[in-house]
Amino acid sequence: MNIGSVIVAAGSGNRFGAKKQFAKIKDDRIVLDYSVELLKGFGDVVVVVKEEDVEFVKNRYGDGVGVTRGGKERMDSVYNGINALKSEYVLIHDAARPLIDKAIVQRLIDALKDYEAVICAYPVFETIKHVENGFALYSLDRSRIFISQTPQGFLRKKLIEAMEEATKKGEYYSDEAGLWEKYFGSVRVVEGKRTNIKITTKEDIEIVRCLLG
């Protein structure tokens, strides 16, 4: 199966206070290293970064990893990354999730043999409330609520088609699965992992370090 991966690392890190994709985790390893090293084992990898970070990423990973420039919106960045690949299927991953593992990626790839769009997600365990104006009005049925993660996997040519159509209409999506749902319908869900956290704050860096031991 021909799989390529796009790692989206073009964020500014405003909430984090720096570009979190380059934050140091352990020794000389940065957040981005973990995703690059793991996904290289499944096929070609393209990292999407800001213009000023292109040379840094090229020098860090060498010829074995492609690098392309991000766009104005996340969807533009993902589009640039997808078009830098030639694979039949593509995995889209956020650089801010360094704790993906081979089992998650393999579940996605296995599902792509039967479905054109797949995400990993895990069920919500806490009670979820619908809140308006500071008051809880009712509880949501948590048996039907899942937290979506990346990577997300797609048939590449159809994802490009959806992105181009959305761009024509001036629609921008921060979630590729949401874009797919709009244009093609449902997306297959496979088991994610609670430890596959997304780094948003400095505290999350400490959590990642603890999880890595």
SVG drawing of the C-alpha trace seen along z (x, -y; Angstrom):
<svg xmlns="http://www.w3.org/2000/svg" viewBox="-31 -34 53 38">
<polyline fill="none" stroke="black" stroke-width="0.4" points="0.0,0.0 1.5,-3.3 1.4,-5.7 2.9,-9.1 2.7,-11.4 2.3,-15.1 3.5,-16.5 2.0,-20.0 4.6,-22.1 3.8,-25.6 2.2,-27.0 3.3,-30.1 2.8,-28.8 1.0,-31.9 -0.7,-30.0 2.5,-28.2 4.7,-31.3 7.1,-29.8 7.0,-27.4 6.2,-24.2 7.1,-21.9 10.8,-22.9 10.6,-22.8 13.2,-20.5 11.8,-17.3 14.8,-15.3 18.5,-15.7 18.8,-17.2 15.4,-15.8 12.7,-18.2 8.9,-17.7 9.0,-17.3 11.7,-14.6 9.4,-12.0 6.7,-12.2 9.3,-12.4 11.2,-9.3 8.1,-7.2 6.3,-8.1 9.5,-7.6 9.0,-3.9 5.8,-3.8 6.7,-5.8 7.7,-9.2 7.4,-12.1 6.9,-15.8 7.1,-18.4 5.3,-21.7 6.9,-24.7 7.0,-28.4 9.3,-30.0 11.9,-30.9 12.1,-27.3 12.7,-25.6 16.5,-25.5 16.5,-24.4 14.3,-21.4 16.2,-20.5 19.5,-20.5 18.1,-18.5 16.6,-15.6 18.5,-15.7 17.4,-14.3 15.3,-11.5 12.5,-14.0 10.7,-16.5 10.1,-20.0 7.6,-22.5 6.3,-25.9 3.1,-26.5 0.2,-28.7 -2.0,-31.4 -4.4,-28.9 -3.9,-25.3 -5.8,-24.0 -3.4,-25.8 -0.4,-24.2 -1.9,-20.7 -2.7,-21.2 1.0,-22.2 2.2,-19.1 -0.2,-16.8 0.9,-18.1 4.6,-17.5 3.8,-13.7 3.0,-11.2 1.4,-8.5 -2.0,-7.0 -3.0,-7.5 -1.9,-10.2 -1.6,-10.5 -2.0,-14.0 -0.4,-14.6 0.1,-17.5 3.7,-18.0 2.4,-18.9 1.5,-15.3 4.9,-13.6 3.5,-10.5 1.9,-8.6 3.0,-5.0 3.2,-2.3 0.1,-0.6 -2.1,-3.7 -0.5,-4.2 -0.9,-0.6 -4.6,-0.6 -5.2,-3.6 -3.3,-1.9 -5.3,1.3 -8.6,-0.6 -7.5,-2.5 -7.6,0.8 -11.4,0.8 -12.2,-2.9 -11.2,-6.1 -11.1,-8.2 -10.1,-7.2 -9.3,-8.9 -8.1,-7.7 -10.2,-8.8 -10.9,-7.6 -14.1,-7.7 -14.8,-10.4 -14.9,-9.0 -16.0,-12.1 -19.5,-13.5 -20.0,-16.2 -22.3,-19.1 -24.0,-21.5 -23.4,-24.9 -25.0,-28.2 -24.4,-31.5 -22.6,-29.8 -25.3,-27.2 -25.3,-23.4 -28.5,-22.7 -28.2,-18.9 -25.6,-16.1 -24.5,-14.8 -24.6,-11.1 -20.9,-10.4 -21.3,-6.9 -21.5,-8.7 -18.7,-11.3 -15.1,-10.7 -12.0,-12.9 -10.4,-13.0 -6.6,-12.8 -4.1,-12.7 -2.8,-11.1 -5.8,-11.1 -5.7,-9.0 -7.3,-9.7 -7.4,-8.7 -5.1,-11.5 -6.7,-12.5 -10.2,-12.9 -8.8,-15.0 -7.2,-17.3 -10.5,-17.5 -12.3,-18.5 -9.7,-21.1 -9.8,-22.7 -13.6,-22.8 -13.6,-24.3 -11.0,-26.9 -13.2,-28.0 -16.1,-28.6 -13.9,-30.5 -14.3,-27.7 -11.4,-26.8 -11.3,-23.8 -8.9,-23.2 -9.8,-19.5 -9.4,-17.4 -12.0,-14.9 -14.5,-17.7 -13.8,-18.7 -14.3,-15.1 -17.6,-14.9 -18.8,-18.0 -18.0,-16.8 -18.0,-13.0 -19.8,-11.9 -18.8,-9.7 -15.3,-8.9 -14.2,-5.6 -13.0,-5.7 -10.3,-3.4 -8.9,-3.3 -6.7,-6.2 -4.8,-6.5 -5.2,-8.9 -1.5,-9.4 -1.4,-10.7 -1.8,-14.2 -1.5,-17.5 1.0,-19.9 -0.7,-23.3 0.9,-24.7 4.3,-24.5 2.6,-22.1 2.0,-19.7 5.7,-19.4 6.2,-18.2 3.4,-15.7 5.1,-14.3 8.4,-14.0 6.7,-12.1 5.0,-9.7 8.4,-9.1 9.8,-8.2"/>
</svg>
